[in-house]
Amino acid sequence: MLVSGQQSEQSTEEKASPTSQVRERVSPVTVLLHRSSQRGELNLA
């Protein structure tokens, strides 16, 4: 839910600031890492 909200804000900030583009590249990566971490915990459990 937080990711979807950030994406909507970034779409507008994108045109204004280039830093938003960096966040866009990081946001999906952090999501993948978060999912992988959850899977790792499930595998350990």
PQR file with spaces between the fields and no chain letter, atoms N, CA, C, O and H, PARSE charges and radii, in Angstrom:
ATOM       1  N    MET     1       0.855   -1.206    0.000 -0.4000 1.5000
ATOM       2  CA   MET     1       0.000    0.000    0.000 -0.0000 2.0000
ATOM       3  C    MET     1       0.889    1.254    0.000  0.5500 1.7000
ATOM       4  O    MET     1       0.622    2.210   -0.728 -0.5500 1.4000
ATOM       5  N    LEU     2       1.943    1.240    0.821 -0.4000 1.5000
ATOM       6  CA   LEU     2       2.841    2.393    0.870 -0.0000 2.0000
ATOM       7  C    LEU     2       3.536    2.576   -0.472  0.5500 1.7000
ATOM       8  O    LEU     2       3.751    3.700   -0.924 -0.5500 1.4000
ATOM       9  H    LEU     2       2.159    0.463    1.412  0.4000 1.0000
ATOM      10  N    VAL     3       3.883    1.467   -1.099 -0.4000 1.5000
ATOM      11  CA   VAL     3       4.596    1.558   -2.380 -0.0000 2.0000
ATOM      12  C    VAL     3       3.710    2.226   -3.424  0.5500 1.7000
ATOM      13  O    VAL     3       4.175    3.084   -4.175 -0.5500 1.4000
ATOM      14  H    VAL     3       3.708    0.553   -0.732  0.4000 1.0000
ATOM      15  N    SER     4       2.433    1.838   -3.476 -0.4000 1.5000
ATOM      16  CA   SER     4       1.523    2.409   -4.476 -0.0000 2.0000
ATOM      17  C    SER     4       1.375    3.915   -4.234  0.5500 1.7000
ATOM      18  O    SER     4       1.331    4.695   -5.186 -0.5500 1.4000
ATOM      19  H    SER     4       2.055    1.142   -2.866  0.4000 1.0000
ATOM      20  N    GLY     5       1.300    4.318   -2.976 -0.4000 1.5000
ATOM      21  CA   GLY     5       1.167    5.741   -2.666 -0.0000 2.0000
ATOM      22  C    GLY     5       2.410    6.502   -3.091  0.5500 1.7000
ATOM      23  O    GLY     5       2.307    7.601   -3.635 -0.5500 1.4000
ATOM      24  H    GLY     5       1.336    3.685   -2.203  0.4000 1.0000
ATOM      25  N    GLN     6       3.585    5.930   -2.851 -0.4000 1.5000
ATOM      26  CA   GLN     6       4.828    6.601   -3.240 -0.0000 2.0000
ATOM      27  C    GLN     6       4.900    6.742   -4.757  0.5500 1.7000
ATOM      28  O    GLN     6       5.330    7.777   -5.265 -0.5500 1.4000
ATOM      29  H    GLN     6       3.669    5.037   -2.410  0.4000 1.0000
ATOM      30  N    GLN     7       4.485    5.713   -5.474 -0.4000 1.5000
ATOM      31  CA   GLN     7       4.555    5.766   -6.935 -0.0000 2.0000
ATOM      32  C    GLN     7       3.697    6.912   -7.462  0.5500 1.7000
ATOM      33  O    GLN     7       4.124    7.632   -8.364 -0.5500 1.4000
ATOM      34  H    GLN     7       4.136    4.872   -5.061  0.4000 1.0000
ATOM      35  N    SER     8       2.504    7.090   -6.919 -0.4000 1.5000
ATOM      36  CA   SER     8       1.612    8.153   -7.400 -0.0000 2.0000
ATOM      37  C    SER     8       2.251    9.513   -7.154  0.5500 1.7000
ATOM      38  O    SER     8       2.151   10.405   -7.996 -0.5500 1.4000
ATOM      39  H    SER     8       2.158    6.505   -6.187  0.4000 1.0000
ATOM      40  N    GLU     9       2.913    9.680   -5.998 -0.4000 1.5000
ATOM      41  CA   GLU     9       3.555   10.958   -5.701 -0.0000 2.0000
ATOM      42  C    GLU     9       4.762   11.169   -6.598  0.5500 1.7000
ATOM      43  O    GLU     9       5.018   12.284   -7.052 -0.5500 1.4000
ATOM      44  H    GLU     9       2.994    8.955   -5.314  0.4000 1.0000
ATOM      45  N    GLN    10       5.508   10.093   -6.854 -0.4000 1.5000
ATOM      46  CA   GLN    10       6.709   10.196   -7.673 -0.0000 2.0000
ATOM      47  C    GLN    10       6.355   10.594   -9.100  0.5500 1.7000
ATOM      48  O    GLN    10       7.100   11.339   -9.736 -0.5500 1.4000
ATOM      49  H    GLN    10       5.300    9.187   -6.486  0.4000 1.0000
ATOM      50  N    SER    11       5.229   10.108   -9.609 -0.4000 1.5000
ATOM      51  CA   SER    11       4.840   10.421  -10.990 -0.0000 2.0000
ATOM      52  C    SER    11       4.796   11.937  -11.193  0.5500 1.7000
ATOM      53  O    SER    11       5.155   12.431  -12.261 -0.5500 1.4000
ATOM      54  H    SER    11       4.623    9.503   -9.092  0.4000 1.0000
ATOM      55  N    THR    12       4.360   12.667  -10.178 -0.4000 1.5000
ATOM      56  CA   THR    12       4.292   14.127  -10.299 -0.0000 2.0000
ATOM      57  C    THR    12       5.656   14.747   -9.982  0.5500 1.7000
ATOM      58  O    THR    12       6.065   15.697  -10.648 -0.5500 1.4000
ATOM      59  H    THR    12       4.069   12.265   -9.310  0.4000 1.0000
ATOM      60  N    GLU    13       6.353   14.233   -8.990 -0.4000 1.5000
ATOM      61  CA   GLU    13       7.653   14.792   -8.606 -0.0000 2.0000
ATOM      62  C    GLU    13       8.691   14.520   -9.686  0.5500 1.7000
ATOM      63  O    GLU    13       9.668   15.258   -9.817 -0.5500 1.4000
ATOM      64  H    GLU    13       6.021   13.461   -8.448  0.4000 1.0000
ATOM      65  N    GLU    14       8.479   13.468  -10.452 -0.4000 1.5000
ATOM      66  CA   GLU    14       9.419   13.092  -11.502 -0.0000 2.0000
ATOM      67  C    GLU    14       9.767   14.289  -12.387  0.5500 1.7000
ATOM      68  O    GLU    14      10.938   14.541  -12.672 -0.5500 1.4000
ATOM      69  H    GLU    14       7.686   12.868  -10.346  0.4000 1.0000
ATOM      70  N    LYS    15       8.753   15.014  -12.810 -0.4000 1.5000
ATOM      71  CA   LYS    15       8.981   16.138  -13.717 -0.0000 2.0000
ATOM      72  C    LYS    15       9.716   17.268  -12.998  0.5500 1.7000
ATOM      73  O    LYS    15      10.467   18.021  -13.618 -0.5500 1.4000
ATOM      74  H    LYS    15       7.802   14.810  -12.578  0.4000 1.0000
ATOM      75  N    ALA    16       9.497   17.380  -11.695 -0.4000 1.5000
ATOM      76  CA   ALA    16      10.093   18.498  -10.958 -0.0000 2.0000
ATOM      77  C    ALA    16      11.521   18.176  -10.511  0.5500 1.7000
ATOM      78  O    ALA    16      12.435   18.968  -10.740 -0.5500 1.4000
ATOM      79  H    ALA    16       8.887   16.769  -11.191  0.4000 1.0000
ATOM      80  N    SER    17      11.714   17.031   -9.884 -0.4000 1.5000
ATOM      81  CA   SER    17      13.044   16.730   -9.339 -0.0000 2.0000
ATOM      82  C    SER    17      13.557   15.383   -9.848  0.5500 1.7000
ATOM      83  O    SER    17      12.795   14.420   -9.933 -0.5500 1.4000
ATOM      84  H    SER    17      10.972   16.387   -9.699  0.4000 1.0000
ATOM      85  N    PRO    18      14.847   15.316  -10.187 -0.5600 1.5000
ATOM      86  CA   PRO    18      15.435   14.057  -10.672  0.2800 2.0000
ATOM      87  C    PRO    18      15.618   13.049   -9.546  0.5500 1.7000
ATOM      88  O    PRO    18      15.784   11.857   -9.804 -0.5500 1.4000
ATOM      89  N    THR    19      15.590   13.513   -8.302 -0.4000 1.5000
ATOM      90  CA   THR    19      15.781   12.602   -7.174 -0.0000 2.0000
ATOM      91  C    THR    19      14.655   11.574   -7.124  0.5500 1.7000
ATOM      92  O    THR    19      14.850   10.454   -6.653 -0.5500 1.4000
ATOM      93  H    THR    19      15.456   14.481   -8.093  0.4000 1.0000
ATOM      94  N    SER    20      13.473   11.960   -7.613 -0.4000 1.5000
ATOM      95  CA   SER    20      12.339   11.035   -7.621 -0.0000 2.0000
ATOM      96  C    SER    20      12.666    9.818   -8.485  0.5500 1.7000
ATOM      97  O    SER    20      12.258    8.697   -8.181 -0.5500 1.4000
ATOM      98  H    SER    20      13.315   12.870   -7.996  0.4000 1.0000
ATOM      99  N    GLN    21      13.409   10.057   -9.569 -0.4000 1.5000
ATOM     100  CA   GLN    21      13.757    8.946  -10.454 -0.0000 2.0000
ATOM     101  C    GLN    21      14.610    7.934   -9.695  0.5500 1.7000
ATOM     102  O    GLN    21      14.450    6.726   -9.865 -0.5500 1.4000
ATOM     103  H    GLN    21      13.740   10.967   -9.816  0.4000 1.0000
ATOM     104  N    VAL    22      15.509    8.432   -8.861 -0.4000 1.5000
ATOM     105  CA   VAL    22      16.355    7.533   -8.069 -0.0000 2.0000
ATOM     106  C    VAL    22      15.479    6.728   -7.119  0.5500 1.7000
ATOM     107  O    VAL    22      15.696    5.531   -6.931 -0.5500 1.4000
ATOM     108  H    VAL    22      15.638    9.414   -8.722  0.4000 1.0000
ATOM     109  N    ARG    23      14.489    7.384   -6.521 -0.4000 1.5000
ATOM     110  CA   ARG    23      13.599    6.682   -5.590 -0.0000 2.0000
ATOM     111  C    ARG    23      12.820    5.600   -6.324  0.5500 1.7000
ATOM     112  O    ARG    23      12.570    4.525   -5.779 -0.5500 1.4000
ATOM     113  H    ARG    23      14.313    8.357   -6.673  0.4000 1.0000
ATOM     114  N    GLU    24      12.441    5.887   -7.554 -0.4000 1.5000
ATOM     115  CA   GLU    24      11.679    4.893   -8.313 -0.0000 2.0000
ATOM     116  C    GLU    24      12.517    3.643   -8.518  0.5500 1.7000
ATOM     117  O    GLU    24      12.002    2.527   -8.446 -0.5500 1.4000
ATOM     118  H    GLU    24      12.645    6.761   -7.997  0.4000 1.0000
ATOM     119  N    ARG    25      13.797    3.826   -8.771 -0.4000 1.5000
ATOM     120  CA   ARG    25      14.669    2.666   -8.980 -0.0000 2.0000
ATOM     121  C    ARG    25      14.883    1.929   -7.667  0.5500 1.7000
ATOM     122  O    ARG    25      15.020    0.706   -7.648 -0.5500 1.4000
ATOM     123  H    ARG    25      14.215    4.732   -8.829  0.4000 1.0000
ATOM     124  N    VAL    26      14.910    2.668   -6.585 -0.4000 1.5000
ATOM     125  CA   VAL    26      15.155    2.047   -5.272 -0.0000 2.0000
ATOM     126  C    VAL    26      13.883    1.389   -4.737  0.5500 1.7000
ATOM     127  O    VAL    26      13.949    0.309   -4.150 -0.5500 1.4000
ATOM     128  H    VAL    26      14.799    3.661   -6.600  0.4000 1.0000
ATOM     129  N    SER    27      12.731    2.024   -4.933 -0.4000 1.5000
ATOM     130  CA   SER    27      11.484    1.505   -4.354 -0.0000 2.0000
ATOM     131  C    SER    27      11.214    0.062   -4.779  0.5500 1.7000
ATOM     132  O    SER    27      10.933   -0.768   -3.914 -0.5500 1.4000
ATOM     133  H    SER    27      12.677    2.901   -5.411  0.4000 1.0000
ATOM     134  N    PRO    28      11.285   -0.279   -6.069 -0.5600 1.5000
ATOM     135  CA   PRO    28      11.029   -1.666   -6.467  0.2800 2.0000
ATOM     136  C    PRO    28      12.090   -2.614   -5.926  0.5500 1.7000
ATOM     137  O    PRO    28      11.800   -3.767   -5.608 -0.5500 1.4000
ATOM     138  N    VAL    29      13.310   -2.125   -5.824 -0.4000 1.5000
ATOM     139  CA   VAL    29      14.394   -2.982   -5.302 -0.0000 2.0000
ATOM     140  C    VAL    29      14.141   -3.294   -3.835  0.5500 1.7000
ATOM     141  O    VAL    29      14.297   -4.437   -3.403 -0.5500 1.4000
ATOM     142  H    VAL    29      13.546   -1.188   -6.083  0.4000 1.0000
ATOM     143  N    THR    30      13.750   -2.283   -3.069 -0.4000 1.5000
ATOM     144  CA   THR    30      13.496   -2.504   -1.652 -0.0000 2.0000
ATOM     145  C    THR    30      12.330   -3.470   -1.468  0.5500 1.7000
ATOM     146  O    THR    30      12.319   -4.275   -0.537 -0.5500 1.4000
ATOM     147  H    THR    30      13.623   -1.355   -3.420  0.4000 1.0000
ATOM     148  N    VAL    31      11.353   -3.379   -2.364 -0.4000 1.5000
ATOM     149  CA   VAL    31      10.197   -4.281   -2.287 -0.0000 2.0000
ATOM     150  C    VAL    31      10.647   -5.720   -2.528  0.5500 1.7000
ATOM     151  O    VAL    31      10.235   -6.639   -1.820 -0.5500 1.4000
ATOM     152  H    VAL    31      11.363   -2.725   -3.120  0.4000 1.0000
ATOM     153  N    LEU    32      11.498   -5.901   -3.538 -0.4000 1.5000
ATOM     154  CA   LEU    32      11.986   -7.251   -3.850 -0.0000 2.0000
ATOM     155  C    LEU    32      12.800   -7.778   -2.671  0.5500 1.7000
ATOM     156  O    LEU    32      12.670   -8.942   -2.291 -0.5500 1.4000
ATOM     157  H    LEU    32      11.833   -5.154   -4.113  0.4000 1.0000
ATOM     158  N    LEU    33      13.630   -6.928   -2.103 -0.4000 1.5000
ATOM     159  CA   LEU    33      14.455   -7.363   -0.970 -0.0000 2.0000
ATOM     160  C    LEU    33      13.546   -7.711    0.210  0.5500 1.7000
ATOM     161  O    LEU    33      13.796   -8.678    0.930 -0.5500 1.4000
ATOM     162  H    LEU    33      13.736   -5.983   -2.411  0.4000 1.0000
ATOM     163  N    HIS    34      12.492   -6.918    0.402 -0.4000 1.5000
ATOM     164  CA   HIS    34      11.576   -7.170    1.514 -0.0000 2.0000
ATOM     165  C    HIS    34      10.880   -8.514    1.311  0.5500 1.7000
ATOM     166  O    HIS    34      10.729   -9.291    2.254 -0.5500 1.4000
ATOM     167  H    HIS    34      12.289   -6.133   -0.182  0.4000 1.0000
ATOM     168  N    ARG    35      10.457   -8.784    0.071 -0.4000 1.5000
ATOM     169  CA   ARG    35       9.783  -10.049   -0.217 -0.0000 2.0000
ATOM     170  C    ARG    35      10.747  -11.208   -0.011  0.5500 1.7000
ATOM     171  O    ARG    35      10.385  -12.226    0.579 -0.5500 1.4000
ATOM     172  H    ARG    35      10.580   -8.153   -0.695  0.4000 1.0000
ATOM     173  N    SER    36      11.982  -11.053   -0.503 -0.4000 1.5000
ATOM     174  CA   SER    36      12.968  -12.127   -0.386 -0.0000 2.0000
ATOM     175  C    SER    36      13.247  -12.397    1.094  0.5500 1.7000
ATOM     176  O    SER    36      13.409  -13.547    1.501 -0.5500 1.4000
ATOM     177  H    SER    36      12.275  -10.226   -0.982  0.4000 1.0000
ATOM     178  N    SER    37      13.301  -11.332    1.891 -0.4000 1.5000
ATOM     179  CA   SER    37      13.563  -11.506    3.321 -0.0000 2.0000
ATOM     180  C    SER    37      12.417  -12.286    3.964  0.5500 1.7000
ATOM     181  O    SER    37      12.643  -13.156    4.805 -0.5500 1.4000
ATOM     182  H    SER    37      13.169  -10.397    1.561  0.4000 1.0000
ATOM     183  N    GLN    38      11.182  -11.967    3.560 -0.4000 1.5000
ATOM     184  CA   GLN    38      10.038  -12.685    4.113 -0.0000 2.0000
ATOM     185  C    GLN    38      10.101  -14.157    3.711  0.5500 1.7000
ATOM     186  O    GLN    38       9.845  -15.040    4.530 -0.5500 1.4000
ATOM     187  H    GLN    38      10.998  -11.260    2.876  0.4000 1.0000
ATOM     188  N    ARG    39      10.440  -14.416    2.455 -0.4000 1.5000
ATOM     189  CA   ARG    39      10.527  -15.798    1.987 -0.0000 2.0000
ATOM     190  C    ARG    39      11.615  -16.532    2.757  0.5500 1.7000
ATOM     191  O    ARG    39      11.452  -17.700    3.111 -0.5500 1.4000
ATOM     192  H    ARG    39      10.648  -13.698    1.790  0.4000 1.0000
ATOM     193  N    GLY    40      12.723  -15.847    3.015 -0.4000 1.5000
ATOM     194  CA   GLY    40      13.822  -16.456    3.757 -0.0000 2.0000
ATOM     195  C    GLY    40      13.358  -16.865    5.152  0.5500 1.7000
ATOM     196  O    GLY    40      13.681  -17.949    5.639 -0.5500 1.4000
ATOM     197  H    GLY    40      12.856  -14.899    2.727  0.4000 1.0000
ATOM     198  N    GLU    41      12.600  -15.984    5.778 -0.4000 1.5000
ATOM     199  CA   GLU    41      12.103  -16.286    7.119 -0.0000 2.0000
ATOM     200  C    GLU    41      11.154  -17.474    7.064  0.5500 1.7000
ATOM     201  O    GLU    41      11.174  -18.331    7.947 -0.5500 1.4000
ATOM     202  H    GLU    41      12.338  -15.104    5.382  0.4000 1.0000
ATOM     203  N    LEU    42      10.327  -17.524    6.029 -0.4000 1.5000
ATOM     204  CA   LEU    42       9.380  -18.633    5.904 -0.0000 2.0000
ATOM     205  C    LEU    42      10.142  -19.936    5.690  0.5500 1.7000
ATOM     206  O    LEU    42       9.791  -20.976    6.248 -0.5500 1.4000
ATOM     207  H    LEU    42      10.311  -16.828    5.311  0.4000 1.0000
ATOM     208  N    ASN    43      11.202  -19.862    4.861 -0.4000 1.5000
ATOM     209  CA   ASN    43      11.977  -21.065    4.587 -0.0000 2.0000
ATOM     210  C    ASN    43      12.645  -21.554    5.872  0.5500 1.7000
ATOM     211  O    ASN    43      12.680  -22.755    6.142 -0.5500 1.4000
ATOM     212  H    ASN    43      11.487  -19.018    4.407  0.4000 1.0000
ATOM     213  N    LEU    44      13.178  -20.614    6.667 -0.4000 1.5000
ATOM     214  CA   LEU    44      13.843  -20.998    7.907 -0.0000 2.0000
ATOM     215  C    LEU    44      12.809  -21.587    8.860  0.5500 1.7000
ATOM     216  O    LEU    44      13.085  -22.551    9.574 -0.5500 1.4000
ATOM     217  H    LEU    44      13.150  -19.639    6.449  0.4000 1.0000
ATOM     218  N    ALA    45      11.606  -20.993    8.862 -0.4000 1.5000
ATOM     219  CA   ALA    45      10.564  -21.462    9.777 -0.0000 2.0000
ATOM     220  C    ALA    45      10.050  -22.805    9.268  0.5500 1.7000
ATOM     221  O    ALA    45       9.162  -23.399    9.881 -0.5500 1.4000
ATOM     222  H    ALA    45      11.382  -20.210    8.281  0.4000 1.0000
